[in-house]
C-alpha cells in the first residue's frame, strides 16, 4: 500500500465525485523531486475523455500551488 493512497481515494471520491470537478491532477514535490502524481476525472466530461498527464503539463488545466512550511519543534 502506497503512503499516498489516501490522497488518491480522497480525490476520486470527493473532488471528482461529490464536488463534480471535471478533472484534477495533483503533484506532490519535496525538495524539487516529484514524490507522487495522481490524475482523475475527464478533460471532456460529456464525451467521457479521461484527463491525461500531458493535458495538465501543457497548461490546459488551471492550477493552484499550495505550500507548507517546515514544522517547528
N, C-alpha and C positions, 0 to 999 in steps of 0.2 A: 504494500500500500504506500503510495506516494504521499509526502507530507503536504502537498498542495491539493489533495483530493477534495478537501472541504471547500476550497475556493471554487473548484470546478463544479461541485454539486450546488453551491450557492448560485453561481452564475446560471446554470441550466434551469434550476427551479425558480429562482426569484427574479433575476434580472431579465432573462429571456422568456421566462414563463409568466409569472404573476404580474410583472410590471410591463409586459408586452414590448420590451425593447426589441427592435427588429434583429439586431446583431450586436455582438460585443466581443472585443479582443483584449485580453489582459496580458500584460507582460510584467514580470517581476524581476528586477535587477538588484544586484548587490555589488558595489564597487565596480560598476560598469560591466559586469558579467551577467548575461541573461541566465536566470535560475529556472524560470518557468514561463510557459506561454499556453494559453487556452483560448480557443475561439468557439463561440456558439452563436446560433441564430442564422439569419439569412441576409444576403445582400439584396435580394428581391423576394420579399415575403410572399407576394401574390403568386409568383412563378415557382416558389419553393427552391430558389437557387441558394445553396449554402454560402455563407461568408467564408472567404479563403484567406490564407496568410498573406498573399500578395495584395489583396484589396486594402488591408489595414496598413501595410508597409508603404503603399503608394499614395496615401493621403485621401482615399475615397471615404474613409471613416473619420468623423470628427473625433478629437481626442482630448483627454484631460490628463494631467500629470499630478500625482499625489505623492508627496514625500513625507517621510517621518524622520525626525531627528533621532540621534542616538539616545538610548535610555540612560538616565542618570542614576547613580547608586543612591 
